[in-house]
Amino acid sequence: MKTSESFRGLYCTASGDQHDLTATGPTDTGGRLEPMYDTSGIEWGMDTSALERGSDADTDNDIDITTRSMWRYNELLPFIDPITAGEGDTPLVTAPQLAAEVGVETLAIKDEGRNPTGTILDRGLSSAVTAARETGADLLALATPGNAGQSAAAYAGIAGLRSYAFVPSRTPFSNKAMVNVHGSEMRVAGGRYPDAEDALAEQLQSDWYTLQEFDNPYRHDGIKTVAFELAEAHGWDMPDAVVVPAGTGEVVAGVAKGFRELTAADILDSMPTLYAAQPSGCAPIVDAATEGAVEVEPWDNPDTIVGELEIPDPNGGTVALEAIDECDGEIIAVDDDAILEAAVVAAQHAGLEIGAAGGAAIAAVDKLADRGVFDPTDTVIAVNTESGTKTADVLRSHLMGKGI
């Protein structure tokens, strides 16, 4: 594999042992694999030209990775020749009217819906599919509520690799359609996300390289670049609070990892407070946090309109708990109506097309503000993880339910 100089390899979180760069899945000791880096030579924020050194990266892609994608941070990413469609470098949009409503000085929305396939997961799948190519994989596969399947298909197409996405029947049509448009195979499992996971394990007979969150260690590692962009946008300082939706746990884990690495590199003095939100109809991580548990128990009878967040047994639930604790934050449950209303309000007052999953983050900001968590001088960031076009029918139905 052609890797960056600072990339030190994959290490088991349970034993600390180093593993081959091609390894996937849990280790024999029950840990997960985590990409590790030497942060001692990172000078972002201290040397204004430090990020420009990425222009010498060895890449066959026509996209300028230095200025137009997350790969401008290649010093803290694993690969120097990435599969990229220009993911990352998404706008941070201030929303003064929303800030006034929640009583903070600044409320800004990190709009990850601007990524190539309209999801924050493009960051992780860019890295994961690059790892697949470097491994020499022939067939890639994953189970997904929807967005990750569309994203994986896009990056597999760029790499010229075959891929399968197993999705539940309730996956939005746009996701299903675009999986095929990008050239991937799709299998629909009746029911919900766990049924898609079961179908992948039972139906795909060929050997495949996994793109599943946390089984593939490079997915949440790519998502950490959101933290890099937020810190850079604030002059290599940190906002007071960052709020993200939580489904599988990979967004929470990835954003926390980014801030952790910036702190280890002495670019940040400390990590910002990180909050996460789950829909009240499927909130297994919230339950675990409320009970003070270190393990997340599967949620019985999940029931939320937010399909991307209806993950009853999240692969990264425990990792998310650890990340929230490390960042001195909290994970809270928000009702579906509040989630959809938050997405609609953001569309109408900030001009942004927020997906239902992103609405969970904004609804959580409202709920936290009502509890007096924020100070009037705070800068709060809500991360919109998907384009509103992915859930336009759900948002429109919410308006119709109000007689609009």
VENKADA-V454476 format. One record per residue. SS is DSSP state (helix for helix, strand for strand, loop for the rest). PHI is phi in degrees with one decimal (none if undefined). D_LAST is the distance of its C-alpha to the last C-alpha in whole Angstrom. Layout:
BEGIN
SS_PHI_D_LAST / SS_PHI_D_LAST
END
This chain:
BEGIN
loop_none_55 / loop_-90.1_55 / strand_-116.2_53 / loop_-71.9_53 / loop_-64.5_56 / loop_-83.8_54 / strand_-71.5_53 / strand_-101.9_55 / strand_118.3_54 / strand_-100.6_52 / strand_-124.8_53 / strand_-77.1_52 / loop_-72.5_51 / loop_-90.6_53 / loop_-103.0_56 / loop_81.1_56 / loop_-72.7_58 / strand_-85.2_57 / strand_-124.6_56 / loop_-60.0_56 / loop_-65.4_53 / loop_-90.3_52 / loop_-68.5_52 / loop_-139.5_49 / loop_79.0_47 / loop_-68.2_49 / loop_-84.3_52 / loop_-63.8_55 / loop_-92.2_55 / loop_87.9_51 / loop_-90.1_50 / loop_-109.4_48 / strand_-89.7_49 / strand_-130.0_48 / strand_-66.6_49 / strand_-120.9_51 / strand_-135.9_52 / loop_-89.9_54 / loop_-92.7_53 / loop_-66.6_56 / loop_-99.2_56 / loop_-82.2_52 / loop_-120.4_52 / loop_-57.6_49 / loop_89.3_48 / loop_-100.5_52 / loop_-123.5_53 / loop_-65.0_50 / loop_-97.5_52 / helix_-58.7_51 / helix_-74.3_48 / helix_-71.6_50 / helix_-66.4_52 / helix_-64.5_50 / helix_-67.4_51 / helix_-89.9_54 / loop_-61.0_52 / loop_-85.4_53 / loop_-135.1_50 / loop_-92.8_50 / loop_-84.6_47 / loop_-73.3_46 / loop_-71.3_43 / loop_-75.2_45 / loop_-71.4_44 / loop_-72.0_45 / loop_-114.8_43 / loop_-120.1_40 / loop_-155.4_39 / helix_-65.1_40 / helix_-75.1_43 / helix_-64.8_44 / helix_-93.7_45 / helix_-63.9_47 / helix_-66.3_50 / helix_-118.5_48 / loop_-128.3_46 / loop_-77.1_49 / strand_-115.9_49 / loop_-101.7_50 / loop_-130.5_49 / loop_-80.7_46 / loop_-81.9_43 / loop_-138.8_41 / loop_-118.3_38 / loop_85.4_38 / loop_-68.2_35 / loop_91.5_35 / loop_55.3_35 / loop_-83.7_32 / loop_-73.8_30 / strand_-110.5_30 / strand_-103.6_27 / strand_-75.7_27 / loop_-129.4_24 / helix_-59.1_25 / helix_-66.6_22 / helix_-67.6_22 / helix_-61.7_25 / helix_-64.2_25 / helix_-67.4_23 / helix_-95.4_25 / loop_80.4_28 / loop_-123.6_30 / loop_-66.3_32 / strand_-138.7_30 / strand_-122.5_27 / strand_-125.9_27 / strand_-113.3_26 / strand_-82.3_28 / strand_-93.3_26 / helix_-75.9_28 / helix_-67.3_25 / helix_-83.9_28 / loop_-67.4_30 / loop_-52.0_32 / loop_-106.9_29 / loop_80.1_27 / strand_-149.9_28 / loop_-60.1_30 / helix_-67.6_32 / helix_-57.3_34 / helix_-61.0_36 / helix_-72.4_38 / helix_-72.6_38 / helix_-58.0_40 / helix_-70.6_42 / helix_-66.8_42 / helix_-71.8_43 / helix_-60.3_45 / helix_-60.8_47 / helix_-61.7_47 / helix_-62.9_49 / helix_-65.4_51 / helix_-76.5_52 / loop_85.8_53 / loop_-66.9_50 / loop_-103.0_50 / strand_-136.7_47 / strand_-111.8_44 / strand_-155.6_41 / strand_-163.0_38 / strand_-102.2_36 / strand_-158.0_32 / loop_-66.8_29 / loop_158.3_28 / helix_-60.8_28 / helix_-66.1_32 / helix_-66.7_33 / helix_-63.5_31 / helix_-64.0_33 / helix_-59.7_36 / helix_-61.8_36 / helix_-63.6_36 / helix_-74.7_39 / helix_-63.1_41 / helix_-62.9_41 / helix_-60.5_42 / helix_-79.8_45 / loop_72.1_46 / loop_-112.7_45 / strand_-73.3_44 / strand_-150.0_41 / strand_-123.1_39 / strand_-123.3_36 / strand_-100.5_35 / strand_-127.1_32 / strand_-75.2_30 / loop_-62.2_28 / loop_-83.5_25 / loop_-59.0_25 / loop_-55.7_23 / helix_-57.6_24 / helix_-59.4_24 / helix_-63.7_27 / helix_-59.3_29 / helix_-62.1_29 / helix_-74.3_30 / helix_-56.3_33 / helix_-71.5_34 / helix_-60.4_34 / loop_-77.5_35 / loop_98.5_38 / loop_-95.9_38 / strand_-88.2_38 / strand_-128.5_36 / strand_-124.9_36 / strand_-101.9_33 / strand_-103.0_34 / loop_-62.4_32 / loop_110.8_31 / loop_-118.6_30 / helix_-54.6_31 / helix_-58.6_35 / helix_-67.8_35 / helix_-68.5_35 / helix_-62.0_38 / helix_-64.2_40 / helix_-64.0_39 / helix_-60.2_41 / helix_-65.8_44 / helix_-91.3_45 / helix_-99.5_44 / loop_-84.6_45 / loop_-86.9_49 / loop_-72.2_50 / loop_-68.3_50 / loop_-138.4_47 / strand_-92.9_47 / strand_-79.9_44 / loop_-108.8_41 / loop_-67.1_39 / strand_-55.8_38 / loop_71.1_41 / loop_-63.4_44 / strand_-94.8_44 / loop_-72.5_45 / loop_-90.2_43 / helix_-69.0_40 / helix_-68.7_39 / helix_-64.5_42 / helix_-71.2_40 / helix_-67.9_37 / loop_-60.3_39 / helix_-65.5_39 / helix_-57.8_35 / helix_-64.1_38 / helix_-60.3_40 / helix_-67.8_37 / helix_-64.5_36 / helix_-65.3_40 / helix_-64.0_41 / helix_-63.6_38 / loop_-103.4_39 / loop_67.2_42 / loop_57.4_43 / loop_-121.5_42 / loop_-122.5_40 / loop_-68.2_36 / loop_-72.5_36 / strand_-151.4_34 / strand_-125.3_32 / strand_-121.8_29 / strand_-130.9_29 / strand_-76.9_27 / loop_-128.7_30 / loop_-119.5_30 / loop_-76.3_33 / loop_100.2_34 / helix_-71.6_36 / helix_-68.0_33 / helix_-59.7_35 / helix_-63.9_38 / helix_-67.4_38 / helix_-62.4_37 / helix_-62.4_39 / helix_-62.6_42 / helix_-60.5_41 / helix_-66.3_42 / helix_-62.1_45 / helix_-69.3_46 / helix_-66.5_46 / helix_-69.3_47 / helix_-63.5_50 / loop_-84.2_51 / loop_62.1_51 / loop_-84.0_48 / loop_-108.2_46 / loop_-75.4_48 / loop_-158.1_46 / loop_-88.9_42 / loop_-71.6_39 / strand_-72.2_37 / strand_-114.6_35 / strand_-112.0_32 / strand_-135.8_30 / strand_-132.5_27 / strand_-126.6_27 / strand_-67.0_24 / loop_-63.4_25 / loop_-81.5_25 / loop_-158.7_28 / loop_-132.2_30 / helix_-66.8_33 / helix_-72.6_34 / helix_-60.4_33 / helix_-58.2_35 / helix_-62.3_38 / helix_-65.1_38 / helix_-62.6_37 / helix_-86.4_40 / loop_71.3_42 / loop_-82.7_43 / loop_-98.9_44 / loop_-117.8_43 / loop_-97.2_39 / loop_-90.5_39 / loop_-57.6_37 / loop_-90.0_34 / loop_-83.3_34 / loop_53.6_31 / loop_-62.3_28 / loop_-154.2_25 / loop_-145.6_22 / loop_-73.8_19 / loop_-87.4_21 / helix_-58.4_23 / helix_-64.5_25 / helix_-105.7_26 / loop_-87.8_27 / loop_-119.5_30 / loop_-71.4_32 / loop_-135.7_36 / loop_-66.5_35 / loop_-60.2_39 / loop_-107.8_38 / helix_-60.7_37 / helix_-66.7_41 / helix_-62.6_41 / helix_-64.6_38 / helix_-57.5_39 / helix_-63.7_42 / helix_-66.4_40 / helix_-62.5_38 / helix_-64.4_41 / helix_-61.7_43 / loop_-94.1_40 / loop_54.7_40 / loop_-110.9_37 / strand_-158.7_35 / strand_-117.1_32 / strand_-128.9_29 / strand_-99.6_27 / strand_-130.3_23 / loop_-73.9_20 / helix_-56.5_18 / helix_-60.0_15 / helix_-66.9_17 / helix_-61.7_17 / helix_-67.5_14 / helix_-63.8_13 / helix_-62.8_16 / helix_-64.8_15 / helix_-67.3_12 / helix_-62.0_14 / helix_-64.0_17 / helix_-65.1_15 / helix_-82.0_14 / helix_-115.7_17 / helix_-122.1_20 / loop_72.8_19 / loop_-106.4_19 / loop_-95.6_18 / strand_-93.8_19 / loop_-75.0_19 / helix_-59.3_18 / helix_-63.6_22 / helix_-64.9_22 / helix_-60.0_19 / helix_-63.4_22 / helix_-66.1_24 / helix_-69.3_22 / helix_-63.0_21 / helix_-66.7_24 / helix_-58.8_25 / helix_-58.4_23 / helix_-67.1_25 / helix_-65.9_28 / helix_-64.5_27 / helix_-61.5_27 / loop_-85.4_30 / loop_76.9_32 / loop_-70.8_33 / loop_-95.2_33 / loop_-91.4_35 / loop_-60.5_34 / loop_-94.3_36 / loop_-72.5_34 / strand_-108.1_33 / strand_-118.2_31 / strand_-113.0_30 / strand_-107.9_27 / strand_-97.6_27 / strand_-86.6_24 / loop_-90.7_26 / strand_-153.5_24 / strand_-69.7_22 / helix_-64.2_18 / helix_-65.6_19 / helix_-71.8_20 / helix_-127.6_17 / helix_-58.9_15 / helix_-66.1_14 / helix_-67.5_14 / helix_-66.7_11 / helix_-65.3_9 / helix_-62.1_9 / helix_-61.3_9 / helix_-65.8_5 / helix_-61.3_5 / helix_-65.7_7 / loop_-95.6_6 / loop_82.9_4 / loop_-99.6_0
END
